[in-house]
């Protein structure tokens, strides 16, 4: 299973219109009756700098998907 498939299975969106060639972005949203849609967590891979930005709460399954993405990017 690819990292993208793992993230999608965990409820992350991957086809984001603002995604650039140098980034891979995954965002998990939650519907709320009072506030509407809100972002629960986001994970952004900067391919140029080989850095990951995490926002929100992540769990072990998210970490496994992050590790898979790092492996696919061949970051050493």
Secondary structure, 3 states (H helix, E strand, C coil): CCHHHHHHHCCEECCCCCCCCCEEEEEEEEEECCCEEEEEEEEEEECCCCEEEEEECCCHHHHHHHHHHHHHHCCC
